Amino acid sequence: MLGLTILGNNSALPAFDRHPTAQVLTLEDQLFLIDCGEGTQMQLAKYKIRRSRINHIFISHLHGDHYFGLIGLITSMGLLGRTQDLHLFGPEPLQAIIDLQLKVADTALPYQLIFHALRGDEVIMQEEKIKVSCFKVSHRIDCWGFRFDQVKAPRRINPDNTRKYEIPAAFYERLKWGEDYTTKTGEVIKNEWVTEAAPRARSYAYSADTIYNEALVEKVYNVEVLYHETTYLKDLEDRAALRFHCTTTQAATIALKANASQLLIGHFSSKYETLDLFEKEAREVFPNTLLAIEGVTYRF
Amino acid sequence: MLGLTILGNNSALPAFDRHPTAQVLTLEDQLFLIDCGEGTQMQLAKYKIRRSRINHIFISHLHGDHYFGLIGLITSMGLLGRTQDLHLFGPEPLQAIIDLQLKVADTALPYQLIFHALRGDEVIMQEEKIKVSCFKVSHRIDCWGFRFDQVKAPRRINPDNTRKYEIPAAFYERLKWGEDYTTKTGEVIKNEWVTEAAPRARSYAYSADTIYNEALVEKVYNVEVLYHETTYLKDLEDRAALRFHCTTTQAATIALKANASQLLIGHFSSKYETLDLFEKEAREVFPNTLLAIEGVTYRF
């Protein structure tokens, strides 16, 4: 399952009950928290996402609307008695900020907070089933996007055939990952006799805050779901550029050039009370566009 | 008017939709923000308190539930184009935390943020009509309470007599502060002929987070309204002491010994879903007790 819950979709100033950026990606049964604006721990509680299920947090850059909720979440996890490791990926100065705030509070976390400083464009996490990379985008200060790729999708079991060859259910998980089955009498049941090819590996890219820059295209190329900021509507292209942000049309153009299947837009300026024009304008260029709405879980 | 709006009344962990500590005191038409837990800027918006009216912020100590919302508020004030000075009173390391967070964001505030480090027990603000003092309380880390005193309450005008002596309305403000009036013909109208004695000067004390310590009594002596933390009910006195907090009975005892007129209790532990027992227990010792309820403005 590729799922994404929006905890905040607004840009710098909270407004109209919209919170600053934070979202939770679900992939291969893992929860990844991407950015962590002020109030994220309350939003997690509101939308019933268990903090204890989050083991990886990704911070794109050090503008407050993307990380001011982090220290509160980290310390609350400690107060709740967390013991499992927490991996935090973010710009290098983030560590000093956290260390200073823990020190003045005389707080020692009861769990390991493992900090991974972002450098350039690189793979920052590689597990059996998931690979996460970061890539630089073009903002007023150092800023990274993140790309999450399922390494390989599991093959699909054909239940008629597994029954025919009398393969025990306990072996199904290994079948999904391509193994052949050997019967007690030594007969080899070829994997392809009982499974079908995997569907396309799932993928998600979060492009953070960025000015329009086509260099982004190759970094998110062929991604299934692309989240791209649209701080402004298309008539404010100049203001967007001045502030290192994007418009609806620009985000949709990136999605089109990158051959994404789905575009999700967010990081709306607090000057806009309603959001329907964002959707309309982006769809003119890239029809398969959705608005990132707070509290909604998108299942792709 | 002595008014107090509760923006958050919970201790360390946000729970049951209760936010961490923050409150706005209104005295002599000034708004003072006392502590600033995560989400305070959203709470200010929710309860329609204009950020621009706040010129003084007081931070008691550097546990996150009392200040994690400060940096977001400060930067939002900047984004909103604030130009008037903002005075911030807090423990000395707070300045380094703010400076570091502004620096990594490459943010220059468009207004003067004037930081006043708290030292011991001292007067930290002295204006014509208001005096603010801080006093050390006994917590796990350095922690201060704040006391706000109206320097002198204005005398009450007797409208029958001002009419009788034909004193122009433009002079009323000076009458309130004790001046005599001299007529065009040189006749002196004594102030006491046309005004009545001032009521008791208003005062408010916020005792922050503290273990039970009777040294507090003289610091808040004779205060009109005392806010005192009650993290726990009375049966958890040992736990309260272990964590440098107080129970209902302890807070009420301080109010009684300090000869306060009114006690307001808050900073409830997230282990309690309902709060009625807090009120009941405190009133057994100090009947004039109110619960600090989020979103309520108390007018004393």
Interface residues (C-beta under 8 A of the other chain):
Chain A: A12 L13 P14 A15 H19 E38 G39 Q41 M42 A45 L62 H63 G64 F68 G69 I71 G72 T75 S76 L79 L80 P91 P93 L94 A96 I97 L100 Q101 V104 A105 D106 R140 I141
Chain B: A12 L13 P14 A15 H19 E38 G39 Q41 M42 A45 L62 H63 G64 F68 G69 I71 G72 T75 S76 L79 L80 P91 P93 L94 A96 I97 L100 Q101 V104 A105 D106 R140 I141
